[in-house]
């Protein structure tokens, strides 16, 4: 499950990026859990510093948010969970206005 979340997270970051992700240009070293976590944290730091311009309930945001929550569960850094908590507070802990839209269902905790 974590592997899927990592792939989803990295896909969402590249899908929502307006420029090339510097962190993704060249990844060297072996694929150890520590190295993968370091890349995930660098990608998340970049995304937090360069927020997407898509609306908050867009599916790309939901995919990125799901990946950020997966990262928050394995990273020792609280800033990722805090960023998601702030996003939830900004959205009023509610899904978007189109309740039955697949694009907004990623933000519905009852569907996860």
Backbone torsions as a table, in degrees:
resi	resn	phi	psi	omega
1	UNK	NA	-42.4	179.6
2	UNK	-62.1	-38.5	179.3
3	UNK	-60.9	-41.4	177.7
4	UNK	-64.3	-40.3	-179.7
5	UNK	-66.7	-37.9	178.2
6	UNK	-63.1	-46.6	179.4
7	UNK	-64.0	-41.7	178.0
8	UNK	-62.7	-41.6	179.5
9	UNK	-62.5	-48.9	-179.3
10	UNK	-66.3	-37.2	176.6
11	UNK	-63.5	-45.1	-179.2
12	UNK	-62.7	-38.9	179.2
13	UNK	-64.2	-41.5	-179.6
14	UNK	-74.4	-30.0	180.0
15	UNK	-72.3	-32.5	-176.1
16	UNK	-95.1	-9.9	-177.2
17	UNK	-69.6	139.0	178.7
18	UNK	-90.7	-17.6	177.4
19	UNK	-132.6	175.6	176.6
20	UNK	-67.0	139.0	176.4
21	UNK	-76.9	114.9	179.0
22	UNK	-59.1	-32.9	-177.3
23	UNK	-66.8	-23.3	-176.4
24	UNK	-94.0	-4.5	-175.6
25	UNK	-60.8	-47.9	-179.9
26	UNK	-150.3	121.2	176.7
27	UNK	-113.4	119.7	-178.9
28	UNK	-114.9	163.6	178.5
29	UNK	102.5	178.9	-179.8
30	UNK	-85.5	158.6	-179.6
31	UNK	-85.2	66.6	175.4
32	UNK	-88.1	158.8	177.3
33	UNK	-55.3	-38.9	-179.9
34	UNK	-65.6	-40.4	178.9
35	UNK	-67.8	-41.1	178.8
36	UNK	-64.5	-43.4	177.6
37	UNK	-60.6	-41.1	179.2
38	UNK	-62.7	-41.4	178.3
39	UNK	-66.5	-42.5	177.9
40	UNK	-59.7	-42.8	-179.4
41	UNK	-66.8	-39.7	178.0
42	UNK	-64.9	-41.7	178.7
43	UNK	-64.8	-42.5	178.9
44	UNK	-65.6	-40.4	177.3
45	UNK	-61.2	-41.1	178.3
46	UNK	-62.9	-45.6	-178.1
47	UNK	-64.2	-39.0	178.3
48	UNK	-66.1	-33.4	179.1
49	UNK	-79.2	-19.5	-178.7
50	UNK	-129.4	74.3	-176.2
51	UNK	-60.2	148.0	178.3
52	UNK	-67.9	152.2	176.4
53	UNK	-95.0	-0.8	175.7
54	UNK	-68.5	155.2	178.7
55	UNK	-63.8	154.6	-171.8
56	UNK	-61.2	-26.0	-178.7
57	UNK	-101.2	11.7	176.9
58	UNK	-66.4	149.8	-177.3
59	UNK	-60.3	-34.0	-179.9
60	UNK	-64.7	-34.3	175.7
61	UNK	-66.4	-43.4	-179.7
62	UNK	-61.9	-40.8	177.8
63	UNK	-64.4	-44.1	177.7
64	UNK	-64.0	-40.4	179.7
65	UNK	-65.0	-39.8	178.0
66	UNK	-62.9	-42.1	177.0
67	UNK	-65.6	-39.2	178.9
68	UNK	-64.4	-38.3	177.6
69	UNK	-67.9	-37.2	176.0
70	UNK	-62.9	-42.9	177.8
71	UNK	-63.5	-41.3	179.6
72	UNK	-59.6	-29.7	179.6
73	UNK	-75.6	-20.4	-177.7
74	UNK	-116.2	-13.4	179.5
75	UNK	-88.5	149.1	176.0
76	UNK	-85.3	1.1	-176.4
77	UNK	-96.5	123.5	-178.6
78	UNK	-73.5	-12.1	-174.6
79	UNK	-63.2	-27.0	-179.2
80	UNK	-74.0	-43.0	176.1
81	UNK	-66.5	-38.8	178.9
82	UNK	-64.7	-38.3	177.5
83	UNK	-62.8	-40.2	179.4
84	UNK	-71.4	-36.1	176.5
85	UNK	-63.2	-42.5	178.4
86	UNK	-63.6	-39.4	177.8
87	UNK	-62.3	-44.2	178.4
88	UNK	-61.7	-41.6	178.6
89	UNK	-65.7	-40.2	178.1
90	UNK	-61.8	-39.7	179.6
91	UNK	-82.4	0.7	-177.6
92	UNK	67.4	21.5	-179.5
93	UNK	57.4	33.1	-178.3
94	UNK	-123.9	153.3	173.0
95	UNK	-74.0	176.9	178.7
96	UNK	-69.1	176.1	-175.8
97	UNK	-70.4	-19.5	-179.8
98	UNK	-95.3	81.9	-171.4
99	UNK	-53.1	-38.4	-175.9
100	UNK	-96.4	8.6	179.8
101	UNK	-77.7	129.7	177.3
102	UNK	-62.8	-30.5	179.4
103	UNK	-63.3	-27.0	-177.1
104	UNK	-104.4	-3.9	-176.6
105	UNK	-70.4	-19.2	177.4
106	UNK	-64.7	-20.3	-178.9
107	UNK	-94.0	3.3	-178.7
108	UNK	-98.4	110.1	-178.7
109	UNK	-63.7	-23.4	179.1
110	UNK	-71.9	-13.5	178.4
111	UNK	-101.2	-0.3	-179.2
112	UNK	-90.8	NA	NA
